[in-house]
């Protein structure tokens, strides 16, 4: 009798609780996916705005999809910055070991950056490493001013050189790919604009410089503070073991820089050749909210090199998956 009373009381309490508690809103799988779906715009789409893949030796296009549609390249812009610097070096204007001193123009940026301040110096070589590995926006500005004498002068040269390379749908407003805004720090009026096809033309030209792969194949390096500025120390390259940074008296490691090219760096995303060696050794990724994720990627197999470009993916996952597929298919076709 006592047990029956307890059971009845529990049942009453449960009924009251059920009546008082608000019903849980059921979320369908479709609406759950919609809630986390990436932003889609004219310059940021799924799986991408445009893509293209080619034989690096001949420029023969192996696959293409909307390669002439405009996108925002973001930090892929830095490939043009590197290209112009290497042109300067090969023309004898300065060397990779020349010191470049940061001017107040360096304030026109934000992360990713190395934190170099006006008056501090780095060699051109170290700045190029920071540019490719860390995607350092301040390094791009220091290199630009060192190359052309002024920020605006370098941007003018970027556009002139793009036209000479046949990059007819590319317009540059800065050397690092940062988006515009209304502050004095960002004086440019628009987004840098390009296409997958135009970026392929640039990559093919850039790969003619042997130094390019020295910079783009670096997975990690240390940023070292010196008495007058900074230097870098490479700690790992593609297909090479880890190295330890040796410090001189008074030097200290500020931070370790890691390449943003996931297909080259992350173990689960690496592409291996039949001989067990890693295939991908460059080039550059980019991301801004308005333009999504982009990459220009290159790799080799059996002595053959391919280049793939993916611009304006709605997510880095889609960018990496499509770039890996394109480069893998291309290397397979070229090495067949």
Rosetta silent file (secondary structure, phi, psi, omega in degrees, C-alpha in Angstrom):
SEQUENCE: XXXXXXXXXXXXXXXXXXXXXXXXXXXXXXXXXXXXXXXXXXXXXXXXXXXXXXXXXXXXXXXXXXXXXXXXXXXXXXXXXXXXXXXXXXXXXXXXXXXXXXXXXXXXXXXXXXXXXXXXXXXXXXXXXXXXXXXXXXXXXXXXXXXXXXXXXXXXXXXXXXXXXXXXXXXXXXXXXXXXXXXXXXXXXXXXXXXXXXXXXXXXXXXXXXXXXXXXXXXXXXXXXXXXXXXXXXXXXXXXXXXXXXXXXXXXXXXXXXXXXXXXXXXXXXXXXXXXXXXXXXXXXXXXXXXXXXXXXXXXXXXXXXXXXXXXXXXXXXXXXXXXXXXXXXXXXXXX
SCORE:     score description
SCORE:     0.000 S_00000001
   1 L     0.000  -44.984  179.042    0.000    0.000    0.000 S_00000001
   2 H   -64.853  -40.345  178.683    2.789    2.328    0.935 S_00000001
   3 H   -62.873  -41.949  179.640    4.700    1.403   -2.277 S_00000001
   4 H   -62.186  -36.253  179.922    1.580    2.046   -4.395 S_00000001
   5 H   -67.418  -39.843  179.167    1.291    5.522   -2.832 S_00000001
   6 H   -64.563  -43.856  179.395    4.906    6.348   -3.613 S_00000001
   7 H   -61.247  -41.324  179.462    4.478    5.232   -7.217 S_00000001
   8 H   -63.868  -41.581  179.927    1.354    7.364   -7.557 S_00000001
   9 H   -63.956  -42.081  178.629    3.136   10.403   -6.146 S_00000001
  10 H   -62.659  -41.339  179.847    6.028    9.961   -8.538 S_00000001
  11 H   -62.862  -41.365  179.081    3.620    9.664  -11.470 S_00000001
  12 H   -63.552  -44.749 -179.903    1.836   12.861  -10.436 S_00000001
  13 H   -62.754  -39.480  179.278    5.137   14.758  -10.142 S_00000001
  14 H   -64.707  -40.380 -179.791    6.275   13.508  -13.538 S_00000001
  15 H   -65.425  -41.968  178.865    3.019   14.605  -15.139 S_00000001
  16 H   -63.076  -42.998 -179.593    3.303   18.065  -13.577 S_00000001
  17 H   -63.135  -41.563  179.929    6.909   18.396  -14.747 S_00000001
  18 H   -64.602  -36.974 -179.289    6.000   17.308  -18.256 S_00000001
  19 H   -71.016  -38.470 -174.833    3.162   19.824  -18.343 S_00000001
  20 H   -78.264  -33.673 -175.997    5.302   22.674  -16.968 S_00000001
  21 L   -73.273  134.604  177.683    8.431   22.051  -19.065 S_00000001
  22 L   -67.692  145.294 -179.606    8.401   23.656  -22.488 S_00000001
  23 L   -68.607  139.308  178.534    8.504   21.233  -25.364 S_00000001
  24 L   -72.526  134.507  179.245   11.908   20.862  -26.976 S_00000001
  25 L   -75.944  126.813 -179.893   12.079   22.323  -30.441 S_00000001
  26 L   -82.007  127.983  179.459   12.926   19.643  -32.975 S_00000001
  27 L  -107.933  120.569 -179.564   15.721   20.641  -35.373 S_00000001
  28 L   -73.186  153.354  177.090   15.758   18.849  -38.674 S_00000001
  29 H   -55.758  -35.964 -178.828   19.091   17.701  -40.130 S_00000001
  30 H   -65.417  -44.768 -179.211   18.549   20.087  -43.055 S_00000001
  31 H   -70.464  -30.497  177.442   18.061   23.145  -40.854 S_00000001
  32 H   -65.801  -41.412  177.028   21.036   22.112  -38.713 S_00000001
  33 H   -64.743  -39.638 -179.062   23.225   22.021  -41.826 S_00000001
  34 H   -63.821  -33.770 -177.109   21.837   25.373  -42.959 S_00000001
  35 H   -66.185  -28.194 -177.995   22.735   26.935  -39.610 S_00000001
  36 H  -110.002    7.106 -178.620   26.428   26.151  -40.100 S_00000001
  37 L   -63.542  138.035 -179.918   26.572   26.515  -43.875 S_00000001
  38 L   -68.132  157.270 -179.891   29.421   28.777  -45.042 S_00000001
  39 L   -63.607  138.336  177.441   28.735   32.185  -46.515 S_00000001
  40 L  -120.033  123.152  176.889   28.074   32.180  -50.265 S_00000001
  41 E  -138.053 -178.508  177.738   28.743   35.311  -52.327 S_00000001
  42 L   -63.902  -25.087 -177.804   29.871   36.144  -55.844 S_00000001
  43 L  -110.563    8.011  179.884   33.477   35.967  -54.603 S_00000001
  44 E  -150.183  106.333 -171.541   33.119   33.071  -52.150 S_00000001
  45 E  -136.886  165.943  174.672   31.357   29.927  -53.300 S_00000001
  46 L  -106.485  126.970    1.973   31.085   26.184  -52.826 S_00000001
  47 L   -83.574  -15.509  178.980   33.207   24.422  -53.935 S_00000001
  48 L  -172.621  168.144  173.348   35.066   27.484  -55.336 S_00000001
  49 L   -78.254  -45.836 -179.878   34.727   30.491  -57.627 S_00000001
  50 E  -156.497  154.378 -179.880   37.257   29.177  -60.128 S_00000001
  51 E  -150.363  154.099  178.381   39.933   26.522  -60.537 S_00000001
  52 E  -159.419  153.795  179.598   42.568   25.459  -63.047 S_00000001
  53 E  -143.610  142.754 -175.211   45.447   22.995  -63.287 S_00000001
  54 E  -150.610  162.200  171.094   48.377   22.835  -65.716 S_00000001
  55 E   -75.102  121.461 -175.953   51.700   21.273  -66.631 S_00000001
  56 L   -67.883  -28.789 -176.871   54.315   23.632  -65.171 S_00000001
  57 L   -73.684  -38.148 -174.137   56.866   22.895  -67.904 S_00000001
  58 L  -111.838  -17.843 -174.367   54.654   23.701  -70.883 S_00000001
  59 L    79.836    3.926 -179.658   51.722   25.629  -69.431 S_00000001
  60 L   -65.022  124.507 -178.912   49.345   23.095  -71.002 S_00000001
  61 E   -75.170  128.885 -178.436   46.035   23.268  -69.162 S_00000001
  62 E   -98.192  -31.589  175.548   44.967   19.888  -67.805 S_00000001
  63 E  -158.279  151.084 -178.507   41.639   20.922  -66.288 S_00000001
  64 E  -154.206  144.168  179.805   39.706   24.153  -65.870 S_00000001
  65 E  -151.447  108.328 -179.099   36.463   25.306  -64.273 S_00000001
  66 L    53.985   38.509 -175.039   35.365   28.972  -64.295 S_00000001
  67 L   -69.890  -12.623  179.602   39.033   29.959  -64.461 S_00000001
  68 L  -104.421   10.196  179.252   38.164   33.429  -65.840 S_00000001
  69 L   -88.266  133.215 -175.906   35.692   34.360  -63.090 S_00000001
  70 L   -71.030  140.610  177.577   36.925   37.097  -60.748 S_00000001
  71 E  -141.760  172.578  176.225   37.683   36.324  -57.105 S_00000001
  72 L   -98.774  110.784 -174.696   39.523   37.954  -54.200 S_00000001
  73 L   -72.738  -16.323 -178.880   42.963   36.287  -53.969 S_00000001
  74 H    53.554 -129.985 -173.821   43.710   37.599  -50.451 S_00000001
  75 H   -72.571   -8.330  169.866   47.223   36.509  -49.410 S_00000001
  76 H   -58.927  -22.589  173.495   47.784   34.699  -52.695 S_00000001
  77 H   -48.996  -33.876 -174.752   48.633   38.297  -53.671 S_00000001
  78 H   -64.235  -15.554  174.784   52.014   37.744  -52.027 S_00000001
  79 H   -65.603  -38.232  176.067   53.089   35.593  -54.974 S_00000001
  80 H   -67.369  -38.432  177.197   53.267   38.755  -57.088 S_00000001
  81 H   -60.764  -46.688  177.347   55.223   40.487  -54.323 S_00000001
  82 H   -62.342  -41.555 -178.760   57.727   37.620  -54.261 S_00000001
  83 H   -58.897  -46.691 -178.744   57.891   37.581  -58.058 S_00000001
  84 H   -67.526  -36.536  177.201   58.831   41.265  -58.276 S_00000001
  85 H   -64.529  -44.681  179.843   61.439   40.922  -55.513 S_00000001
  86 H   -67.443  -32.205  172.425   63.067   37.971  -57.288 S_00000001
  87 H   -61.627  -43.220  177.584   63.055   39.955  -60.526 S_00000001
  88 H   -58.887  -45.704 -178.047   64.931   42.712  -58.684 S_00000001
  89 H   -61.950  -44.933 -178.915   67.450   40.203  -57.348 S_00000001
  90 H   -71.474  -22.618  176.795   68.080   38.685  -60.769 S_00000001
  91 L   -84.633   -5.050  179.551   68.413   42.162  -62.274 S_00000001
  92 L    81.331   13.606 -179.241   71.135   42.978  -59.709 S_00000001
  93 L   -67.077  -36.836  173.072   69.127   45.730  -58.033 S_00000001
  94 L  -163.155  174.912 -179.039   69.911   44.157  -54.634 S_00000001
  95 L  -113.096  169.449  176.564   70.630   40.684  -53.286 S_00000001
  96 L   -64.886  -21.813  179.612   68.734   38.296  -51.031 S_00000001
  97 L   -92.801    0.602  176.454   71.273   39.142  -48.329 S_00000001
  98 L   -66.717  144.627  176.642   70.665   42.910  -48.595 S_00000001
  99 E   -84.138  134.372  174.587   69.198   44.536  -45.501 S_00000001
 100 E  -113.879  127.599 -178.482   65.749   46.102  -45.820 S_00000001
 101 E   -99.903  129.745  179.861   64.779   48.676  -43.194 S_00000001
 102 L   -69.557  135.722  176.200   61.113   48.986  -42.237 S_00000001
 103 L  -103.763  172.950  178.031   59.572   52.420  -42.795 S_00000001
 104 H   -58.270  -15.717  176.023   56.411   53.829  -41.127 S_00000001
 105 H   -58.539  -22.178 -176.440   54.467   52.256  -44.028 S_00000001
 106 H   -62.960  -17.201  178.577   54.735   49.003  -42.084 S_00000001
 107 H   -72.281   -9.311 -178.362   51.874   50.240  -39.887 S_00000001
 108 L   -82.523   48.263 -179.132   49.491   49.666  -42.810 S_00000001
 109 L  -161.911  175.789  173.872   48.750   46.083  -41.829 S_00000001
 110 L  -147.535 -175.024 -178.318   47.572   43.606  -39.222 S_00000001
 111 L   -59.743  146.914    6.099   48.003   39.871  -38.557 S_00000001
 112 L   -73.480  139.854  178.653   49.297   37.667  -39.955 S_00000001
 113 L  -158.001  168.700  177.955   52.522   39.493  -39.234 S_00000001
 114 L  -101.938  -17.086  176.301   55.944   39.177  -37.668 S_00000001
 115 L    92.824   18.092  178.463   55.788   42.461  -35.758 S_00000001
 116 L   -67.736  140.146 -176.822   58.666   44.325  -37.383 S_00000001
 117 L  -112.481  160.005  178.593   58.627   48.029  -36.512 S_00000001
 118 L   -54.430  131.247 -179.411   59.806   51.128  -38.349 S_00000001
 119 L    98.231  -21.887  177.550   63.597   51.368  -38.100 S_00000001
 120 L   -84.027  158.956 -173.882   64.130   47.638  -37.615 S_00000001
 121 E  -132.862  157.207  172.056   65.715   45.572  -40.366 S_00000001
 122 E  -147.220  157.794  173.439   65.752   42.109  -41.908 S_00000001
 123 E   -72.931  157.675  176.681   67.482   40.659  -44.941 S_00000001
 124 H   -59.010  -39.542  178.782   65.434   40.335  -48.110 S_00000001
 125 H   -58.593  -48.120 -178.670   65.840   36.558  -47.821 S_00000001
 126 H   -66.503  -36.424  176.885   64.383   36.472  -44.310 S_00000001
 127 H   -65.422  -39.087  178.018   61.525   38.754  -45.306 S_00000001
 128 H   -65.290  -37.395  176.038   60.698   36.451  -48.235 S_00000001
 129 H   -64.683  -45.328  177.686   60.618   33.476  -45.871 S_00000001
 130 H   -61.928  -36.048  179.395   58.295   35.339  -43.493 S_00000001
 131 H   -63.296  -44.235 -175.257   56.173   36.300  -46.503 S_00000001
 132 H   -85.985  -34.670 -175.538   55.735   32.710  -47.702 S_00000001
 133 H   -86.748  -54.158 -178.524   55.689   30.785  -44.414 S_00000001
 134 L   -86.702  -13.521 -172.291   53.879   33.099  -42.005 S_00000001
 135 L    59.130   45.133 -172.238   52.095   35.047  -44.770 S_00000001
 136 L   -72.295  116.165 -179.881   53.387   38.128  -42.984 S_00000001
 137 H   -67.948  -33.916  178.572   51.560   41.260  -44.142 S_00000001
 138 H   -72.218  -33.419  176.208   54.195   43.560  -42.669 S_00000001
 139 H   -62.493  -38.030  178.561   56.965   41.681  -44.496 S_00000001
 140 H   -61.354  -40.556 -178.465   55.113   42.333  -47.762 S_00000001
 141 H   -71.219  -40.688  177.849   55.097   46.073  -47.087 S_00000001
 142 H   -61.788  -44.133  178.732   58.776   46.207  -46.112 S_00000001
 143 H   -63.755  -40.614 -178.589   59.702   44.341  -49.309 S_00000001
 144 H   -62.012  -48.618 -178.483   57.454   46.578  -51.404 S_00000001
 145 H   -68.280  -37.708  177.732   58.971   49.827  -50.148 S_00000001
 146 H   -62.968  -37.786 -177.311   62.497   48.402  -50.352 S_00000001
 147 H   -73.308  -49.701 -170.582   61.870   47.369  -53.966 S_00000001
 148 H  -106.446   -8.943 -178.553   60.125   50.425  -55.382 S_00000001
 149 L    90.032  -16.822  177.904   60.975   53.189  -52.909 S_00000001
 150 L  -158.459  156.478  177.838   57.329   53.666  -51.980 S_00000001
 151 H   -59.391  -52.337 -176.799   54.167   51.691  -51.272 S_00000001
 152 H   -65.212  -35.249  178.555   52.253   53.243  -54.169 S_00000001
 153 H   -63.762  -37.624  179.320   55.168   52.815  -56.547 S_00000001
 154 H   -69.977  -40.774  178.900   55.275   49.084  -55.864 S_00000001
 155 H   -61.914  -39.899  177.089   51.518   48.686  -56.363 S_00000001
 156 H   -61.659  -39.780  179.018   51.824   50.446  -59.726 S_00000001
 157 H   -67.896  -36.814  177.250   54.573   48.024  -60.668 S_00000001
 158 H   -57.217  -46.899 -178.114   52.431   45.065  -59.597 S_00000001
 159 H   -69.482  -37.837  178.470   49.686   46.103  -61.995 S_00000001
 160 H   -64.975  -42.111 -179.125   52.073   46.876  -64.822 S_00000001
 161 H   -70.134  -36.325  176.858   53.776   43.500  -64.484 S_00000001
 162 H   -60.356  -42.478  178.476   50.441   41.703  -64.261 S_00000001
 163 H   -62.656  -40.526  179.329   49.434   43.283  -67.577 S_00000001
 164 H   -65.359  -30.647  179.132   52.731   42.192  -69.150 S_00000001
 165 L   -82.855   -2.371 -178.834   52.106   38.618  -68.013 S_00000001
 166 L    83.423   18.019  178.712   48.659   38.648  -69.631 S_00000001
 167 L   -84.018   71.805 -167.845   46.807   38.773  -66.308 S_00000001
 168 L   -70.769  -17.399 -178.015   44.044   40.840  -67.902 S_00000001
 169 L  -112.888   23.312 -178.851   41.477   40.443  -65.118 S_00000001
 170 L  -110.610  134.619  176.677   43.808   41.172  -62.201 S_00000001
 171 E  -136.979  125.090 -179.120   43.911   44.442  -60.253 S_00000001
 172 L  -107.755  140.887  175.848   46.162   45.034  -57.263 S_00000001
 173 L  -121.644  -11.894  177.660   45.694   47.707  -54.587 S_00000001
 174 L  -158.982  165.377 -175.388   48.248   46.477  -52.049 S_00000001
 175 L   -90.454    4.033 -175.966   51.123   43.947  -51.821 S_00000001
 176 L  -125.688  -14.627  176.901   49.616   41.646  -49.189 S_00000001
 177 L    94.041    3.285  177.797   45.935   41.047  -50.003 S_00000001
 178 L   -63.636  147.129 -179.633   44.361   42.691  -46.962 S_00000001
 179 L   -75.033  161.488  178.695   40.800   43.965  -47.557 S_00000001
 180 L   -79.045  155.307  165.478   39.967   47.691  -47.711 S_00000001
 181 L  -154.807 -174.234 -170.066   38.353   49.702  -44.943 S_00000001
 182 L   -90.519    1.830 -176.743   37.885   53.331  -44.019 S_00000001
 183 L   -85.119  163.537  178.332   40.840   53.749  -41.649 S_00000001
 184 L   -64.929  -25.322 -179.477   44.115   55.459  -42.462 S_00000001
 185 L   -65.774  -29.010 -178.913   45.847   52.123  -41.983 S_00000001
 186 L  -118.107   81.380 -174.395   44.077   50.782  -45.078 S_00000001
 187 L   -78.989  -11.886 -177.812   44.227   53.559  -47.679 S_00000001
 188 L   -71.769  153.319 -168.873   43.461   51.347  -50.664 S_00000001
 189 L   -95.080  -12.051 -173.719   40.002   51.676  -52.193 S_00000001
 190 L  -153.584  173.066  174.152   39.135   48.120  -53.167 S_00000001
 191 L   -74.997  145.910  165.868   39.883   44.428  -52.852 S_00000001
 192 L   -63.137  137.930 -176.160   42.675   42.912  -54.893 S_00000001
 193 E  -127.353  139.409  176.080   40.938   41.023  -57.712 S_00000001
 194 E  -157.180 -176.021  176.030   42.160   38.152  -59.869 S_00000001
 195 L  -131.689  164.178  177.519   41.124   34.879  -61.509 S_00000001
 196 H   -61.547  -39.829  179.304   42.379   31.312  -61.305 S_00000001
 197 H   -63.462  -41.525  178.424   43.634   31.602  -64.862 S_00000001
 198 H   -65.934  -40.749 -179.809   45.582   34.778  -64.126 S_00000001
 199 H   -68.008  -29.341  173.841   47.150   33.271  -61.008 S_00000001
 200 H   -63.581  -43.647  178.708   48.250   30.266  -63.037 S_00000001
 201 H   -58.853  -42.798  179.336   50.123   32.626  -65.407 S_00000001
 202 H   -65.512  -44.920 -178.494   51.854   34.229  -62.427 S_00000001
 203 H   -61.728  -41.280  179.612   52.757   30.884  -60.838 S_00000001
 204 H   -63.590  -38.292  177.303   54.282   29.586  -64.074 S_00000001
 205 H   -69.923  -41.321 -178.323   56.422   32.728  -64.335 S_00000001
 206 H   -64.752  -37.099 -178.135   57.405   32.594  -60.662 S_00000001
 207 L   -69.701   -9.230  175.323   58.518   28.953  -60.866 S_00000001
 208 L   -73.512  -18.852  174.673   61.162   29.948  -63.411 S_00000001
 209 L   -87.013  121.214 -178.792   63.125   31.419  -60.506 S_00000001
 210 L   -62.454  -26.526 -178.974   64.940   28.604  -58.649 S_00000001
 211 H   -68.626  -20.978 -176.429   64.730   30.540  -55.377 S_00000001
 212 H   -54.326  -50.203 -177.166   60.925   30.296  -55.382 S_00000001
 213 H   -70.827  -22.671  174.660   60.844   26.714  -54.130 S_00000001
 214 H   -62.502  -33.338  179.524   63.495   27.505  -51.522 S_00000001
 215 H   -87.210  -44.140 -172.522   60.910   29.763  -49.896 S_00000001
 216 H   -78.307  -17.007 -179.764   57.653   27.923  -50.602 S_00000001
 217 L   -88.018    0.653  179.576   58.909   24.465  -49.533 S_00000001
 218 E   -79.325  123.366  178.486   59.616   25.633  -45.973 S_00000001
 219 E   -85.408  -45.929 -179.260   57.163   24.112  -43.509 S_00000001
 220 E  -141.634  150.337  172.212   58.383   25.778  -40.336 S_00000001
 221 E  -153.069  158.225  178.026   60.959   28.328  -39.285 S_00000001
 222 E   -97.358  138.981  172.496   61.830   30.282  -36.166 S_00000001
 223 E   -93.695  118.985 -174.146   61.643   34.059  -35.988 S_00000001
 224 E  -110.860  129.111  176.425   64.732   35.211  -34.089 S_00000001
 225 E   -82.466  128.790  177.690   65.087   38.651  -32.462 S_00000001
 226 L  -114.008 -175.886 -177.826   68.472   40.234  -33.075 S_00000001
 227 L   -64.979  -33.181 -174.071   70.044   43.472  -31.888 S_00000001
 228 L  -114.997   -0.738 -177.232   68.681   45.489  -34.830 S_00000001
 229 E   171.021 -126.124 -176.701   65.664   43.553  -35.999 S_00000001
 230 E  -140.368  161.847  167.693   64.877   39.955  -36.853 S_00000001
 231 E  -142.436  167.162  176.464   66.123   36.969  -38.791 S_00000001
 232 E  -117.105  155.102  176.944   64.602   33.583  -39.617 S_00000001
 233 E  -133.963  114.816 -178.096   65.971   30.092  -39.145 S_00000001
 234 E   -68.102  127.933  179.943   64.487   27.264  -41.218 S_00000001
 235 E  -109.923  -20.892  174.968   63.587   24.294  -39.031 S_00000001
 236 E  -158.033  134.297  171.934   61.841   22.015  -41.552 S_00000001
 237 E  -117.272  167.971  174.769   61.482   21.749  -45.316 S_00000001
 238 L   -58.541  131.691  176.968   59.563   19.301  -47.464 S_00000001
 239 L    62.905   23.012  175.955   61.295   15.895  -47.404 S_00000001
 240 L  -128.964  152.914 -179.636   63.916   17.064  -44.914 S_00000001
 241 L   -74.129  165.721  177.623   64.358   16.322  -41.181 S_00000001
 242 L   -67.236  138.108  176.462   63.729   18.786  -38.368 S_00000001
 243 L  -114.477  157.052  176.463   66.588   21.167  -37.581 S_00000001
 244 L  -103.283  136.689  178.697   67.340   23.051  -34.397 S_00000001
 245 L   -74.790  126.859  175.917   67.840   26.817  -34.464 S_00000001
 246 L   -94.768  129.608 -176.838   71.284   27.889  -33.305 S_00000001
 247 L  -107.342  141.028  172.343   71.318   31.220  -31.468 S_00000001
 248 L   -89.048  170.637 -179.508   74.133   33.734  -31.162 S_00000001
 249 L   -59.259  130.800  178.307   74.748   35.765  -28.018 S_00000001
 250 L    88.063   -6.390  179.964   71.888   38.176  -27.318 S_00000001
 251 L   -92.038  154.199  176.857   69.462   36.470  -29.718 S_00000001
 252 E  -148.498  148.945  178.089   66.150   34.895  -28.751 S_00000001
 253 E   -81.410  120.439  179.934   63.389   33.014  -30.554 S_00000001
 254 E   -79.396  -48.336  177.555   60.266   35.188  -30.728 S_00000001
 255 E  -166.220  163.523  175.971   57.958   32.553  -32.209 S_00000001
 256 E   -97.435  132.918 -179.877   57.827   29.613  -34.572 S_00000001
 257 E   -99.270  138.293 -178.349   56.251   30.242  -37.973 S_00000001
 258 E  -127.193  131.642 -179.358   54.222   27.511  -39.676 S_00000001
 259 L   -61.306  140.295 -177.839   53.268   27.342  -43.337 S_00000001
 260 L   -86.663   -1.367 -178.802   49.507   27.658  -43.973 S_00000001
 261 L   -78.899   91.786 -173.734   49.576   25.196  -46.890 S_00000001
 262 H   -59.980  -35.933 -178.536   47.729   22.313  -45.213 S_00000001
 263 H   -66.269  -24.473  178.153   48.233   19.889  -48.101 S_00000001
 264 H   -91.477  -28.791 -169.634   51.983   20.325  -47.657 S_00000001
 265 H  -102.793  -43.622 -172.581   52.122   20.491  -43.861 S_00000001
 266 L   -81.067  129.676 -174.442   49.396   18.364  -42.264 S_00000001
 267 H   -55.210  -41.688 -176.363   50.156   14.642  -42.122 S_00000001
 268 H   -73.899  -12.526 -177.356   46.602   13.550  -42.972 S_00000001
 269 H  -112.125   -3.008 -178.882   46.499   15.807  -46.044 S_00000001
 270 L   -66.212  151.665  176.627   49.946   15.222  -47.523 S_00000001
 271 L  -111.624  124.164 -177.723   50.303   13.708  -50.987 S_00000001
 272 E  -109.468  143.353  175.113   52.988   11.051  -51.345 S_00000001
 273 L   -83.598  165.657  179.924   54.652    9.782  -54.490 S_00000001
 274 L   -56.358  -26.929  179.111   55.193    6.063  -55.141 S_00000001
 275 L   -82.490    2.749  177.234   58.782    6.400  -53.859 S_00000001
 276 L    90.161   -4.773  179.725   57.451    7.600  -50.492 S_00000001
 277 L   -86.701  150.597  178.349   58.546   11.210  -50.882 S_00000001
 278 E   -68.579  140.078 -175.882   56.172   14.145  -50.406 S_00000001
 279 L   -88.795  -40.797 -170.285   54.933   15.598  -53.686 S_00000001
 280 E   -85.512  131.464  179.646   53.791   19.138  -52.772 S_00000001
 281 E  -137.243   30.633  176.739   56.404   21.866  -52.213 S_00000001
 282 E   161.409 -177.616    6.560   54.507   25.176  -52.577 S_00000001
 283 E  -116.059  -64.935 -170.413   53.141   27.756  -53.268 S_00000001
 284 E  -156.821  140.265  174.439   50.699   30.008  -51.277 S_00000001
 285 E  -103.649  169.865  175.542   47.336   30.103  -49.520 S_00000001
 286 E  -157.932  150.312  176.186   45.026   33.042  -48.848 S_00000001
 287 E  -155.847  133.469  162.062   41.909   33.871  -46.843 S_00000001
 288 E  -142.462  155.608 -177.841   39.644   36.834  -46.144 S_00000001
 289 L   -55.738  -45.166 -174.941   36.007   36.731  -45.048 S_00000001
 290 L   -70.268  -25.059 -174.782   34.739   38.369  -48.228 S_00000001
 291 L  -115.377    0.552  178.703   36.725   36.113  -50.550 S_00000001
 292 E    68.166 -153.957 -173.607   36.897   32.788  -48.738 S_00000001
 293 E  -106.981  135.339 -178.867   39.858   30.440  -49.012 S_00000001
 294 E  -134.950  160.748  176.831   42.239   30.237  -51.957 S_00000001
 295 E  -158.543  144.504  164.806   45.460   28.432  -52.841 S_00000001
 296 E  -115.646  121.752 -171.361   48.033   28.107  -55.590 S_00000001
 297 E  -127.247  146.774  178.090   49.707   24.735  -55.163 S_00000001
 298 E  -139.913  155.141  179.810   52.530   22.910  -56.939 S_00000001
 299 E  -163.884  167.849 -178.202   54.131   19.500  -56.754 S_00000001
 300 E  -129.154  154.838  171.872   56.301   16.998  -58.606 S_00000001
 301 E  -155.098  128.775  178.591   56.256   13.304  -59.539 S_00000001
 302 L    51.955   39.433  177.447   58.776   11.430  -61.663 S_00000001
 303 L    80.003    1.760  179.046   60.424   14.687  -62.667 S_00000001
 304 E  -104.896  139.582 -179.982   57.155   16.272  -63.807 S_00000001
 305 E  -117.944  137.751  176.335   55.710   19.385  -62.144 S_00000001
 306 E  -122.486  156.970  175.491   52.087   20.505  -62.026 S_00000001
 307 E  -129.690  134.526  176.235   50.410   23.676  -60.740 S_00000001
 308 E  -127.542  144.066  179.056   46.817   23.926  -59.488 S_00000001
 309 E  -127.184  130.939  173.528   44.853   27.030  -58.514 S_00000001
 310 E  -129.820  117.830 -178.808   41.664   27.141  -56.444 S_00000001
 311 E  -117.832  137.859  170.052   40.192   30.591  -55.743 S_00000001
 312 E    74.309   36.021  174.915   37.247   31.611  -53.579 S_00000001
 313 E   -72.228  147.625 -178.774   36.289   28.394  -51.782 S_00000001
 314 L   -70.640  -17.053  178.951   33.626   28.784  -49.120 S_00000001
 315 L  -151.144  158.576  177.257   35.861   26.983  -46.600 S_00000001
 316 H   -66.219  -30.373  178.397   39.481   25.937  -46.179 S_00000001
 317 H   -62.839  -47.158  178.361   38.310   22.305  -46.131 S_00000001
 318 H   -64.768  -41.789  178.023   36.786   22.627  -49.596 S_00000001
 319 H   -56.785  -50.954 -176.548   39.828   24.523  -50.843 S_00000001
 320 H   -65.580  -41.766 -179.297   42.241   21.862  -49.603 S_00000001
 321 H   -62.955  -43.904 -178.093   40.170   18.936  -50.834 S_00000001
 322 H   -73.022  -39.060  177.341   39.821   20.362  -54.336 S_00000001
 323 H   -63.917  -42.514  179.140   43.426   21.510  -54.585 S_00000001
 324 H   -63.455  -41.214  179.341   44.642   18.077  -53.453 S_00000001
 325 H   -64.225  -45.774 -178.480   42.399   16.354  -55.976 S_00000001
 326 H   -62.617  -46.637 -177.194   43.518   18.605  -58.827 S_00000001
 327 H   -69.984  -36.112  177.753   47.231   18.285  -58.124 S_00000001
 328 H   -64.758  -46.422  178.701   46.985   14.525  -57.563 S_00000001
 329 H   -62.441  -41.647 -178.590   45.127   13.974  -60.831 S_00000001
 330 H   -66.014  -44.513  179.576   47.565   16.216  -62.699 S_00000001
 331 H   -64.645  -36.808  177.100   50.664   14.496  -61.334 S_00000001
 332 H   -63.612  -42.179 -179.528   49.159   11.138  -62.163 S_00000001
 333 H   -68.074  -41.894 -177.448   48.454   12.215  -65.741 S_00000001
 334 H   -71.088  -33.626 -176.602   51.896   13.785  -66.256 S_00000001
 335 H   -88.076   -3.534 -176.069   53.823   10.864  -64.792 S_00000001
 336 L   -65.598    0.000    0.000   51.812    8.231  -66.689 S_00000001
